[in-house]
């Protein structure tokens, strides 16, 4: 196991890159999921992010099996609020075929398309919260959870006193180390500004083109653990980013050194810029996303560890991206 850079918040240290389990036992099958987890661990990734709903309710169980004997070195984040979707027998039979189709020419290219994500909110109540935590601990083979998020929380859920009482009780019992929100940026802002002291962790989309999200990356007055996700977003965001980097490479107001770095024009350079803009010189503690191909995972780790850009250069890139 390699040693990846760690960041600490309130005594909880995490690797700066986290493994997202959103595709585990969903888009990706059992063996491939385990291979991806093993590759993540070998790269020094200790933060694993899952949810009750991932993998039709089975992702936590597989993660628990993988982390057996490794639990003390791992940081587990899971979520409550969205129930697992039940698979019919027909769907269970069709799942391997659907996974195979994703690798066919033309079909794989469609992944990530489909427009704007429809808004949805989790459903929360104290009894459901306690039952979900107990189930998660059993599936994960652990007696505590490092981080529990309210899954797709609404602004109203930020102020649910009955939920806060239950969360506080679970924290006092040692079953949760931290609790927080997994939500859209406006809900995160509400949680940071007006939420209860119970919330000490926030996870939100890393859309660096969005001024509201960019502000979140620099505003952390209550020292929350800030986790970003989905760094690449849509195909259009990637295209806009790469065009901006190309434009900067010809902009004589930038230093010759920065222009030279940007002239590489390849994906490795763009990857270093994207991940660096999110993680370097910001309040973000870790970046979590699905990395089911070991070669992609290793490329992401290298982009963070070997980023060619200085913090001041990344600040210039970030400013130009926000100007869009």
C-alpha positions as CSV (number, residue, x, y, z in Angstrom):
1,X,0.0,0.0,0.0
2,X,1.4,3.4,-1.0
3,X,1.2,6.5,1.1
4,X,-1.2,9.1,-0.3
5,X,-1.4,12.6,0.9
6,X,-3.7,13.0,3.9
7,X,-5.8,15.9,5.2
8,X,-7.1,16.2,8.7
9,X,-10.3,17.8,10.0
10,X,-11.3,17.6,13.7
11,X,-9.0,14.6,14.2
12,X,-10.3,12.6,11.2
13,X,-7.6,12.1,8.5
14,X,-8.5,11.1,5.0
15,X,-6.7,10.5,1.8
16,X,-7.2,13.4,-0.6
17,X,-8.6,11.1,-3.2
18,X,-11.6,8.9,-2.2
19,X,-13.1,5.8,-3.8
20,X,-16.8,6.3,-4.7
21,X,-18.9,3.1,-4.6
22,X,-21.8,4.5,-6.7
23,X,-21.1,1.9,-9.5
24,X,-20.3,-1.0,-7.3
25,X,-22.6,-4.0,-8.1
26,X,-24.6,-1.6,-10.3
27,X,-22.8,-0.7,-13.5
28,X,-19.9,-2.9,-12.4
29,X,-20.0,-6.5,-11.2
30,X,-18.6,-8.3,-8.2
31,X,-15.1,-9.2,-9.4
32,X,-14.4,-5.9,-11.1
33,X,-15.6,-4.0,-8.1
34,X,-13.2,-5.9,-5.8
35,X,-10.4,-5.3,-8.3
36,X,-11.1,-1.5,-8.3
37,X,-11.2,-1.4,-4.5
38,X,-7.9,-3.3,-4.3
39,X,-6.3,-0.9,-6.8
40,X,-7.6,2.1,-4.7
41,X,-6.1,0.6,-1.5
42,X,-2.8,-0.1,-3.2
43,X,-2.6,3.6,-4.3
44,X,-3.0,4.7,-0.7
45,X,-6.7,5.6,-0.9
46,X,-8.3,5.1,2.6
47,X,-11.6,7.0,2.1
48,X,-14.4,4.9,0.8
49,X,-17.8,6.5,0.1
50,X,-20.9,4.4,-0.2
51,X,-24.7,4.5,0.6
52,X,-27.5,2.2,1.6
53,X,-28.9,2.5,-1.9
54,X,-25.8,1.8,-3.9
55,X,-25.6,-1.5,-5.7
56,X,-29.3,-2.2,-5.1
57,X,-28.5,-2.3,-1.4
58,X,-25.4,-4.6,-1.8
59,X,-22.5,-2.2,-2.1
60,X,-22.0,-1.8,1.6
61,X,-21.8,-5.5,2.1
62,X,-19.1,-5.9,-0.6
63,X,-17.1,-3.0,0.8
64,X,-17.4,-4.5,4.3
65,X,-15.9,-7.8,3.0
66,X,-13.1,-5.9,1.2
67,X,-12.2,-3.8,4.3
68,X,-12.1,-6.8,6.7
69,X,-8.7,-6.7,8.3
70,X,-8.2,-3.1,7.0
71,X,-10.9,-1.3,8.9
72,X,-8.7,0.5,11.3
73,X,-6.8,2.3,8.4
74,X,-10.0,3.1,6.5
75,X,-12.5,5.9,6.6
76,X,-16.0,4.8,5.7
77,X,-18.7,7.3,4.6
78,X,-22.2,6.1,4.0
79,X,-25.6,7.7,3.6
80,X,-29.2,7.5,4.9
81,X,-32.3,8.7,3.2
82,X,-32.7,6.9,-0.1
83,X,-33.8,3.2,0.1
84,X,-32.2,0.6,-2.1
85,X,-34.1,-0.2,-5.3
86,X,-35.4,-3.7,-5.4
87,X,-34.4,-5.8,-8.4
88,X,-36.9,-8.1,-9.9
89,X,-35.8,-11.6,-11.0
90,X,-35.9,-10.5,-14.6
91,X,-33.7,-7.5,-13.9
92,X,-31.3,-9.6,-11.9
93,X,-30.9,-11.8,-15.0
94,X,-30.6,-8.9,-17.3
95,X,-27.9,-7.0,-15.3
96,X,-24.8,-8.8,-16.5
97,X,-26.0,-8.3,-20.1
98,X,-26.5,-4.6,-19.5
99,X,-23.0,-4.3,-18.0
100,X,-21.5,-6.0,-21.0
101,X,-23.4,-3.6,-23.4
102,X,-21.7,-0.6,-21.7
103,X,-18.4,-1.8,-23.2
104,X,-19.7,-2.0,-26.8
105,X,-18.7,0.6,-29.3
106,X,-21.1,3.5,-29.4
107,X,-22.9,2.5,-26.2
108,X,-20.0,3.3,-23.9
109,X,-19.9,6.8,-25.5
110,X,-23.4,7.5,-24.3
111,X,-22.4,7.1,-20.6
112,X,-22.6,10.5,-18.9
113,X,-25.1,11.9,-21.4
114,X,-28.7,12.3,-20.5
115,X,-29.1,16.0,-19.5
116,X,-29.5,17.6,-16.1
117,X,-29.9,15.5,-13.1
118,X,-33.5,15.6,-11.9
119,X,-33.9,17.0,-8.4
120,X,-34.9,14.5,-5.7
121,X,-34.7,14.5,-1.9
122,X,-34.2,11.7,0.6
123,X,-36.8,10.7,3.1
124,X,-35.8,11.1,6.7
125,X,-37.3,10.1,10.1
126,X,-35.6,9.2,13.4
127,X,-36.7,5.6,13.5
128,X,-35.6,5.1,9.9
129,X,-32.3,6.8,10.6
130,X,-31.4,4.5,13.5
131,X,-32.5,1.4,11.6
132,X,-30.4,2.5,8.5
133,X,-27.3,3.0,10.7
134,X,-27.7,-0.4,12.3
135,X,-28.1,-2.0,8.9
136,X,-25.1,-0.2,7.5
137,X,-22.9,-1.2,10.4
138,X,-24.0,-4.8,10.0
139,X,-23.4,-4.8,6.2
140,X,-20.0,-3.0,6.5
141,X,-18.9,-5.3,9.3
142,X,-18.0,-2.5,11.6
143,X,-19.2,-1.1,15.0
144,X,-19.0,2.5,13.9
145,X,-19.3,4.7,10.8
146,X,-16.8,7.5,10.3
147,X,-19.2,9.8,8.3
148,X,-22.9,9.5,7.8
149,X,-24.6,11.9,5.3
150,X,-28.3,12.6,4.9
151,X,-28.6,11.4,1.3
152,X,-29.9,14.1,-1.1
153,X,-31.0,16.3,1.8
154,X,-33.4,19.2,1.3
155,X,-33.1,22.6,2.9
156,X,-36.0,21.7,5.3
157,X,-34.1,18.7,6.6
158,X,-31.3,20.9,7.8
159,X,-33.6,22.2,10.5
160,X,-35.3,18.9,11.5
161,X,-34.9,18.9,15.3
162,X,-36.0,15.3,15.7
163,X,-33.3,14.1,13.3
164,X,-30.6,16.2,15.1
165,X,-31.6,14.6,18.4
166,X,-31.3,11.1,16.9
167,X,-28.0,12.0,15.1
168,X,-26.6,13.4,18.4
169,X,-27.6,10.2,20.2
170,X,-25.9,8.0,17.7
171,X,-22.7,10.2,17.9
172,X,-22.8,10.0,21.7
173,X,-23.1,6.3,21.5
174,X,-20.0,6.1,19.3
175,X,-21.8,4.7,16.3
176,X,-21.1,7.8,14.2
177,X,-18.0,9.9,14.3
178,X,-19.4,12.6,12.1
179,X,-22.7,13.5,10.5
180,X,-23.5,15.8,7.6
181,X,-25.2,16.5,4.3
182,X,-24.8,15.1,0.9
183,X,-26.7,17.6,-1.2
184,X,-26.9,20.4,-3.8
185,X,-24.9,23.5,-3.2
186,X,-27.8,25.6,-1.9
187,X,-28.5,23.1,0.8
188,X,-24.8,22.9,1.7
189,X,-24.7,26.7,2.1
190,X,-27.8,26.5,4.3
191,X,-26.1,23.8,6.4
192,X,-22.9,25.7,6.8
193,X,-24.5,29.0,7.6
194,X,-27.5,28.1,9.6
195,X,-27.3,24.3,10.3
196,X,-26.9,22.8,13.7
197,X,-23.5,22.0,15.3
198,X,-24.4,18.3,14.7
199,X,-23.4,18.8,11.0
200,X,-19.6,18.6,10.7
201,X,-19.2,17.1,7.2
202,X,-20.5,18.2,3.8
203,X,-20.3,16.6,0.4
204,X,-21.3,18.4,-2.8
205,X,-20.6,18.5,-6.5
206,X,-17.2,20.0,-7.5
207,X,-18.5,22.2,-10.3
208,X,-15.7,24.7,-10.5
209,X,-17.6,26.6,-13.3
210,X,-20.3,27.4,-10.8
211,X,-19.5,30.6,-8.7
212,X,-21.7,29.3,-5.8
213,X,-19.7,26.0,-5.6
214,X,-16.4,27.8,-6.1
215,X,-17.3,30.0,-3.1
216,X,-18.0,26.8,-1.0
217,X,-14.5,25.6,-1.8
218,X,-13.1,28.7,0.0
219,X,-15.7,29.3,2.8
220,X,-15.4,26.9,5.7
221,X,-15.9,29.1,8.9
222,X,-17.1,26.1,11.0
223,X,-14.2,23.8,10.0
224,X,-16.5,21.2,8.4
225,X,-15.0,18.2,6.6
226,X,-15.6,19.2,3.0
227,X,-15.7,16.5,0.4
228,X,-16.2,17.2,-3.3
229,X,-17.6,14.8,-5.9
230,X,-18.1,14.5,-9.6
231,X,-15.1,16.6,-10.7
232,X,-15.6,16.1,-14.4
233,X,-19.4,16.6,-14.7
234,X,-20.8,16.9,-18.2
235,X,-19.1,16.5,-21.5
236,X,-19.7,20.2,-22.1
237,X,-17.9,21.1,-18.9
238,X,-14.8,19.1,-20.0
239,X,-14.9,20.7,-23.4
240,X,-15.2,24.2,-21.9
241,X,-12.3,23.5,-19.5
242,X,-10.0,22.2,-22.2
243,X,-10.8,25.1,-24.5
244,X,-10.0,27.5,-21.6
245,X,-6.7,25.8,-21.0
246,X,-5.9,26.1,-24.7
247,X,-6.8,29.8,-24.8
248,X,-4.6,30.4,-21.7
249,X,-1.6,28.7,-23.4
250,X,-1.7,31.5,-26.0
251,X,-2.5,34.4,-23.6
252,X,0.6,36.5,-23.2
253,X,-0.7,38.0,-20.0
254,X,0.2,34.7,-18.4
255,X,3.8,33.8,-17.5
256,X,5.9,32.0,-20.1
257,X,6.3,29.1,-17.7
258,X,2.5,28.6,-17.3
259,X,1.9,28.9,-21.1
260,X,4.6,26.3,-21.7
261,X,2.9,23.9,-19.3
262,X,-0.5,24.4,-20.9
263,X,0.9,23.8,-24.4
264,X,1.1,20.1,-23.7
265,X,-2.6,20.0,-24.5
266,X,-3.0,16.4,-23.6
267,X,-5.5,14.8,-21.2
268,X,-2.8,14.3,-18.5
269,X,-2.2,18.0,-18.3
270,X,-6.0,18.7,-18.3
271,X,-6.5,16.2,-15.5
272,X,-3.8,17.8,-13.4
273,X,-5.4,21.2,-13.9
274,X,-9.0,20.0,-13.1
275,X,-8.1,18.0,-9.9
276,X,-5.6,20.7,-8.9
277,X,-8.2,23.5,-9.2
278,X,-10.4,21.6,-6.8
279,X,-7.9,20.4,-4.3
280,X,-5.0,22.8,-4.2
281,X,-5.2,26.0,-2.3
282,X,-8.9,25.3,-1.3
283,X,-10.7,24.2,1.8
284,X,-11.6,20.8,0.2
285,X,-10.3,17.9,2.2
286,X,-10.9,15.2,-0.3
287,X,-12.3,14.5,-3.8
288,X,-14.5,11.4,-4.2
289,X,-15.7,9.8,-7.4
290,X,-16.2,6.5,-9.1
291,X,-13.0,5.0,-10.4
292,X,-13.8,1.5,-11.5
293,X,-10.9,1.1,-14.0
294,X,-7.6,0.6,-12.2
295,X,-5.7,2.4,-15.0
296,X,-8.0,5.5,-14.7
297,X,-7.6,5.3,-10.9
298,X,-3.9,5.3,-11.1
299,X,-3.9,8.2,-13.6
300,X,-6.0,10.2,-11.2
301,X,-3.6,9.5,-8.3
302,X,-0.6,10.5,-10.4
303,X,-2.3,13.7,-11.5
304,X,-2.7,14.7,-7.8
305,X,0.7,13.6,-6.7
306,X,2.6,14.9,-9.7
307,X,0.7,18.1,-10.6
308,X,2.9,20.4,-12.7
309,X,1.0,23.5,-11.7
310,X,1.8,25.7,-8.7
311,X,-0.9,27.0,-6.4
312,X,-0.6,30.5,-8.0
313,X,-0.9,29.0,-11.5
314,X,-4.0,27.0,-10.5
315,X,-5.5,30.2,-9.0
316,X,-5.1,31.8,-12.5
317,X,-6.7,28.9,-14.2
318,X,-9.5,28.8,-11.6
319,X,-10.2,32.6,-12.1
320,X,-10.4,32.2,-15.9
321,X,-12.7,29.2,-15.6
322,X,-15.1,31.2,-13.3
323,X,-15.1,34.0,-15.9
324,X,-16.9,31.7,-18.2
